[in-house]
Amino acid sequence: MGITLRQLRAFCAVYELKNFTRAAEALNLTQSTVSKLCSELEKAIGMALFERSARGVELLEGAAELYAYAQETFGSLRAAERSLSSLAGLERGEVAIAASPIMMHTLIAPVVTQFHARHPNIVFDLHELTGDEATEHVLHGKADLGLVAMESQDPRLDCRVVYRGPMYAVVPAGHPLAQGEQARWRELARYPQILLRGAYTVRRKMDQILRDKGLEVRSVAQTGSLTTAFALVRGGMGITVMPGYVRSVCQEMGLKALCIADRPQSLHELSILRRADYRLSRAASAFLAAFEAHLGEQGQPAPAGHSSLS
């Protein structure tokens, strides 16, 4: 007997939750059914995947590898479902997009609302995640498109730069630097900094720039959210550095955005990700075209044909 999708779904639920009872609840099945499905799967592949005990579930060798294959399988099925659902043109369908919360707010949400006004029967599934999580969502077919600051190549992904813009310093309205429209890294290094955590590409890029220039900054806080950083800046705690596409947010909060004027200018790039082996649905293709046109209207697109992976 071969492996069934039902067995794989039960296995993935137990793998993720490390508990048969919670897995059964998540799948709306009985615990005995989930246990039976997992036992059938173990028999089909000829090896144990879990160690069951009173303390819970321990993953055994091979479970992680099977989970990765299962996610690829379910990803292909999800992608096929979305693609086939749009065969009627743009009369129906779904578009799944993964990006950071701030990218969703500033870059993606305006296009989603405009697209919805033209095609009201297209449903959007928006996943607000870190860059690494967004990449995984695209790889596993949970998202048609991802918008990330890509730093390395993955042969399973098609990656194309769609945005390239300067980095900005954000300061309170009454800050000494707020009298001008730009600043240099050496000036910024004199003031206390609100830093994003190292998981963010803008922080890693900033650290590299400072190393190259032989500069150090004094950090007074680290955060995982740009909006939190802006709130701390507004409170006078320090200044921060951000990509240009979030200027509207800081301006709404009464802050001043200063272009960092050092030459050559340090640019922040964003790339659209999609699975290399996956043909986008008509709805996703239409949205991608609208999104790139929107960036063009903003005067912020990357040059045609540019790849951040070349």
C-alpha positions as semicolon CSV with decimal commas, in nm:
position;residue;x (nm);y (nm);z (nm)
1;M;0,000;0,000;0,000
2;G;0,140;0,342;-0,098
3;I;0,155;0,659;0,109
4;T;-0,168;0,860;0,111
5;L;-0,220;1,234;0,147
6;R;-0,438;1,167;0,452
7;Q;-0,148;0,989;0,620
8;L;0,088;1,272;0,534
9;R;-0,150;1,535;0,673
10;A;-0,177;1,343;1,000
11;F;0,200;1,301;1,015
12;C;0,263;1,674;0,950
13;A;0,016;1,776;1,221
14;V;0,186;1,551;1,478
15;Y;0,529;1,666;1,361
16;E;0,438;2,032;1,405
17;L;0,243;2,003;1,731
18;K;0,445;1,720;1,894
19;N;0,120;1,588;2,036
20;F;-0,137;1,342;1,900
21;T;-0,431;1,496;2,086
22;R;-0,364;1,849;1,957
23;A;-0,297;1,713;1,607
24;A;-0,633;1,534;1,613
25;E;-0,808;1,854;1,721
26;A;-0,636;2,053;1,446
27;L;-0,747;1,799;1,183
28;N;-1,094;1,752;1,333
29;L;-1,028;1,380;1,373
30;T;-1,019;1,144;1,668
31;Q;-0,688;1,074;1,835
32;S;-0,716;0,706;1,749
33;T;-0,762;0,793;1,380
34;V;-0,451;1,012;1,376
35;S;-0,252;0,744;1,556
36;K;-0,373;0,481;1,309
37;L;-0,283;0,698;1,008
38;C;0,067;0,759;1,144
39;S;0,114;0,388;1,217
40;E;0,005;0,305;0,860
41;L;0,254;0,559;0,728
42;E;0,536;0,414;0,937
43;K;0,449;0,067;0,809
44;A;0,442;0,191;0,447
45;I;0,791;0,345;0,468
46;G;0,931;0,072;0,687
47;M;1,057;0,285;0,973
48;A;0,935;0,452;1,292
49;L;0,890;0,828;1,286
50;F;0,782;0,900;1,644
51;E;0,868;0,773;1,989
52;R;0,542;0,777;2,184
53;S;0,557;0,813;2,561
54;A;0,366;0,959;2,854
55;R;0,575;1,275;2,817
56;G;0,465;1,332;2,461
57;V;0,609;1,269;2,115
58;E;0,977;1,256;2,027
59;L;1,078;1,285;1,661
60;L;1,300;1,008;1,529
61;E;1,557;1,001;1,251
62;G;1,393;1,047;0,912
63;A;1,094;1,247;1,039
64;A;1,241;1,585;0,943
65;E;1,331;1,462;0,594
66;L;0,983;1,321;0,535
67;Y;0,826;1,644;0,665
68;A;1,027;1,847;0,410
69;Y;0,912;1,621;0,126
70;A;0,553;1,638;0,253
71;Q;0,563;2,019;0,255
72;E;0,688;2,021;-0,104
73;T;0,406;1,785;-0,201
74;F;0,137;1,993;-0,031
75;G;0,294;2,307;-0,175
76;S;0,259;2,173;-0,529
77;L;-0,103;2,079;-0,462
78;R;-0,184;2,423;-0,319
79;A;-0,019;2,589;-0,618
80;A;-0,213;2,370;-0,859
81;E;-0,541;2,448;-0,684
82;R;-0,480;2,823;-0,711
83;S;-0,373;2,794;-1,073
84;L;-0,671;2,583;-1,178
85;S;-0,914;2,804;-0,988
86;S;-0,836;3,091;-1,224
87;L;-0,906;2,913;-1,553
88;A;-1,215;3,126;-1,589
89;G;-0,993;3,432;-1,629
90;L;-1,012;3,685;-1,346
91;E;-1,371;3,606;-1,254
92;R;-1,251;3,402;-0,960
93;G;-0,928;3,283;-0,803
94;E;-0,687;3,340;-0,517
95;V;-0,352;3,514;-0,483
96;A;-0,128;3,431;-0,187
97;I;0,153;3,675;-0,102
98;A;0,420;3,659;0,168
99;A;0,614;3,963;0,290
100;S;0,706;4,151;0,604
101;P;0,430;4,350;0,779
102;I;0,585;4,684;0,680
103;M;0,615;4,577;0,313
104;M;0,252;4,470;0,323
105;H;0,151;4,808;0,465
106;T;0,352;5,036;0,242
107;L;0,401;4,851;-0,089
108;I;0,153;4,566;-0,126
109;A;-0,172;4,682;0,041
110;P;-0,226;4,979;-0,196
111;V;-0,202;4,750;-0,499
112;V;-0,425;4,486;-0,339
113;T;-0,702;4,742;-0,283
114;Q;-0,672;4,877;-0,638
115;F;-0,670;4,526;-0,783
116;H;-0,974;4,429;-0,574
117;A;-1,166;4,728;-0,709
118;R;-1,113;4,596;-1,063
119;H;-1,147;4,224;-0,985
120;P;-1,368;4,191;-0,675
121;N;-1,395;3,810;-0,695
122;I;-1,022;3,751;-0,651
123;V;-0,944;3,653;-0,291
124;F;-0,612;3,752;-0,131
125;D;-0,428;3,546;0,129
126;L;-0,165;3,776;0,283
127;H;0,107;3,622;0,501
128;E;0,294;3,877;0,714
129;L;0,626;3,713;0,797
130;T;0,999;3,759;0,829
131;G;1,204;3,735;0,510
132;D;1,315;3,378;0,584
133;E;0,958;3,271;0,661
134;A;0,829;3,437;0,343
135;T;1,088;3,247;0,140
136;E;0,982;2,918;0,300
137;H;0,616;2,995;0,224
138;V;0,699;3,037;-0,144
139;L;0,912;2,722;-0,151
140;H;0,633;2,519;0,010
141;G;0,361;2,659;-0,216
142;K;0,183;2,842;0,064
143;A;0,235;3,165;-0,128
144;D;0,242;3,237;-0,500
145;L;0,469;3,536;-0,455
146;G;0,708;3,661;-0,192
147;L;0,858;4,006;-0,153
148;V;1,190;3,993;0,031
149;A;1,535;4,143;0,051
150;M;1,713;3,844;-0,100
151;E;2,075;3,783;-0,006
152;S;2,154;3,438;-0,142
153;Q;2,058;3,214;-0,431
154;D;1,829;2,913;-0,413
155;P;1,797;2,718;-0,740
156;R;1,438;2,629;-0,651
157;L;1,337;2,997;-0,671
158;D;1,302;3,251;-0,947
159;C;1,420;3,578;-0,793
160;R;1,393;3,918;-0,962
161;V;1,467;4,261;-0,818
162;V;1,162;4,488;-0,843
163;Y;1,263;4,772;-0,612
164;R;1,589;4,954;-0,548
165;G;1,596;5,261;-0,331
166;P;1,824;5,459;-0,099
167;M;1,839;5,414;0,276
168;Y;1,717;5,690;0,506
169;A;1,788;5,808;0,857
170;V;1,484;5,879;1,075
171;V;1,511;6,151;1,338
172;P;1,262;6,342;1,559
173;A;1,130;6,670;1,423
174;G;1,334;6,871;1,672
175;H;1,661;6,682;1,620
176;P;1,973;6,884;1,515
177;L;1,989;6,685;1,187
178;A;1,624;6,762;1,106
179;Q;1,718;7,107;0,977
180;G;1,853;6,950;0,658
181;E;1,728;6,699;0,400
182;Q;2,021;6,459;0,409
183;A;2,296;6,328;0,634
184;R;2,613;6,123;0,612
185;W;2,700;5,803;0,794
186;R;2,972;5,978;0,994
187;E;2,717;6,230;1,123
188;L;2,465;5,959;1,207
189;A;2,724;5,762;1,406
190;R;2,744;6,046;1,661
191;Y;2,392;5,985;1,788
192;P;2,235;5,698;1,989
193;Q;2,077;5,438;1,761
194;I;1,756;5,237;1,767
195;L;1,860;4,922;1,581
196;L;1,661;4,649;1,413
197;R;1,763;4,298;1,508
198;G;2,023;4,118;1,298
199;A;1,756;3,902;1,131
200;Y;1,665;4,204;0,915
201;T;1,860;4,270;0,597
202;V;1,854;4,647;0,647
203;R;2,038;4,595;0,979
204;R;2,294;4,361;0,824
205;K;2,350;4,605;0,539
206;M;2,393;4,891;0,786
207;D;2,645;4,689;0,990
208;Q;2,846;4,615;0,676
209;I;2,848;4,982;0,572
210;L;2,968;5,090;0,916
211;R;3,245;4,827;0,914
212;D;3,358;4,941;0,569
213;K;3,372;5,301;0,688
214;G;3,541;5,215;1,016
215;L;3,252;5,357;1,219
216;E;3,078;5,237;1,534
217;V;2,741;5,339;1,676
218;R;2,600;5,329;2,026
219;S;2,286;5,119;2,044
220;V;2,028;5,216;2,307
221;A;1,762;4,965;2,195
222;Q;1,706;4,677;1,956
223;T;1,364;4,587;1,816
224;G;1,204;4,356;1,564
225;S;0,963;4,616;1,429
226;L;1,018;4,938;1,237
227;T;0,703;5,090;1,381
228;T;0,835;5,025;1,731
229;A;1,165;5,182;1,631
230;F;0,977;5,488;1,505
231;A;0,787;5,516;1,834
232;L;1,118;5,515;2,025
233;V;1,262;5,775;1,788
234;R;0,955;5,993;1,836
235;G;1,010;5,966;2,211
236;G;1,359;6,111;2,170
237;M;1,547;5,794;2,259
238;G;1,765;5,790;1,947
239;I;1,762;5,776;1,567
240;T;1,724;5,483;1,328
241;V;1,798;5,378;0,969
242;M;1,533;5,241;0,734
243;P;1,468;5,159;0,367
244;G;1,306;5,435;0,163
245;Y;0,976;5,257;0,105
246;V;0,868;5,319;0,467
247;R;0,911;5,696;0,460
248;S;0,534;5,748;0,453
249;V;0,497;5,565;0,785
250;C;0,757;5,774;0,967
251;Q;0,614;6,094;0,820
252;E;0,268;5,997;0,947
253;M;0,427;5,971;1,291
254;G;0,569;6,324;1,268
255;L;0,931;6,216;1,209
256;K;1,186;6,346;0,959
257;A;1,340;6,114;0,698
258;L;1,686;6,213;0,577
259;C;1,845;6,062;0,268
260;I;2,189;5,919;0,348
261;A;2,408;6,110;0,106
262;D;2,739;5,919;0,105
263;R;2,867;5,825;-0,240
264;P;2,839;5,568;-0,375
265;Q;2,489;5,559;-0,234
266;S;2,388;5,246;-0,046
267;L;2,074;5,101;-0,204
268;H;1,823;4,864;-0,049
269;E;1,684;4,603;-0,289
270;L;1,364;4,401;-0,277
271;S;1,300;4,096;-0,493
272;I;0,990;3,912;-0,603
273;L;1,018;3,538;-0,539
274;R;0,828;3,257;-0,704
275;R;0,890;2,887;-0,735
276;A;1,106;2,816;-1,038
277;D;0,900;2,509;-1,131
278;Y;0,561;2,674;-1,086
279;R;0,351;2,858;-1,343
280;L;0,164;3,146;-1,184
281;S;-0,214;3,148;-1,203
282;R;-0,379;3,415;-1,417
283;A;-0,481;3,603;-1,104
284;A;-0,128;3,598;-0,960
285;S;0,024;3,698;-1,295
286;A;-0,220;3,987;-1,328
287;F;-0,147;4,104;-0,975
288;L;0,229;4,084;-1,032
289;A;0,193;4,301;-1,344
290;A;-0,014;4,553;-1,147
291;F;0,238;4,553;-0,863
292;E;0,533;4,620;-1,094
293;A;0,337;4,897;-1,269
294;H;0,267;5,054;-0,929
295;L;0,638;5,056;-0,845
296;G;0,703;5,216;-1,183
297;E;0,457;5,494;-1,104
298;Q;0,639;5,550;-0,775
299;G;0,965;5,593;-0,967
300;Q;1,118;5,308;-0,769
301;P;1,145;5,005;-0,999
302;A;1,468;4,818;-1,059
303;P;1,606;4,830;-1,414
304;A;1,446;4,574;-1,644
305;G;1,618;4,239;-1,653
306;H;1,816;4,298;-1,334
307;S;1,862;4,005;-1,100
308;S;1,997;4,031;-0,750
309;L;2,139;3,683;-0,797
310;S;2,359;3,756;-1,096
